[in-house]
């Protein structure tokens, strides 16, 4: 007598995509948190007596302008426009959006210190402060957005 055994083939479930509205909400909160963190950092540095002034990357030393209060918040907000678009596209196209986003955002975060390092006429204290601000903002944003994309808000 011949018996036929049925083999069950199961495919792993496709993770549910995060609704765009939820991603936008988390991105907004991450932007505010990162802006607050970087502004706090630069305020502490200013209180310590460091005059923050930065030149254009690769520009002339005469292009140095002060880094005023609010400058980091504005920069974070501008970067988050593209960062949110990147997260939305990854959420839409990737089978593992949280992982893909973490990798892409980490690579960009590791490249971001190039701008302060190559800024002409910028002293080392300002360069160090700006590098720390870049990495601080990235840590806040990447953590919050990747948790959202993983479905664990």
Residue pairs with C-beta under 8 A, 6 or more apart in sequence:
14 95
15 95
15 96
15 97
15 151
16 151
17 91
17 92
17 97
18 91
18 97
18 148
18 149
18 151
20 88
20 91
22 148
22 153
23 84
23 87
23 88
23 91
23 145
23 148
23 149
24 84
26 144
26 145
26 147
26 148
26 153
27 80
27 83
27 84
27 87
27 145
29 144
30 80
30 140
30 141
30 144
30 145
31 76
31 77
31 80
31 141
33 140
33 144
34 76
34 80
34 136
34 137
34 138
34 140
34 141
35 72
35 73
35 76
35 77
35 137
36 73
37 136
37 137
37 140
38 72
38 73
38 75
38 76
38 133
38 136
38 137
39 69
39 70
39 72
39 73
41 72
41 129
41 132
41 133
41 136
42 52
42 67
42 69
42 71
42 72
42 129
42 133
43 69
45 52
45 125
45 129
46 52
46 69
50 125
50 126
50 129
51 66
51 126
52 66
52 67
52 126
52 129
52 130
53 64
53 65
53 66
53 67
53 121
53 122
53 123
53 126
54 64
54 65
54 67
54 116
54 119
54 122
54 126
54 130
55 61
55 62
55 63
55 64
55 65
55 119
55 120
55 121
55 122
56 63
56 119
56 120
57 114
57 115
57 116
57 118
57 119
57 120
58 118
58 120
59 119
59 120
59 121
60 120
60 121
61 120
61 121
62 121
63 120
63 121
64 120
64 121
64 122
67 126
67 130
72 133
72 137
76 137
76 141
79 137
80 141
83 105
83 141
83 145
86 101
86 104
86 105
87 97
87 101
87 145
87 149
90 97
90 100
90 101
90 104
90 149
91 97
91 101
91 149
94 100
94 101
97 149
97 150
98 146
98 147
98 149
98 150
98 151
101 142
101 145
101 146
101 149
102 142
102 146
105 138
105 141
105 142
105 145
105 146
106 138
106 142
108 138
109 134
109 135
109 138
109 142
112 134
112 135
112 138
113 130
113 131
113 134
113 135
115 130
116 122
116 126
116 127
116 130
116 131
116 134
117 127
117 131
119 126
119 127
119 130
122 130
147 153
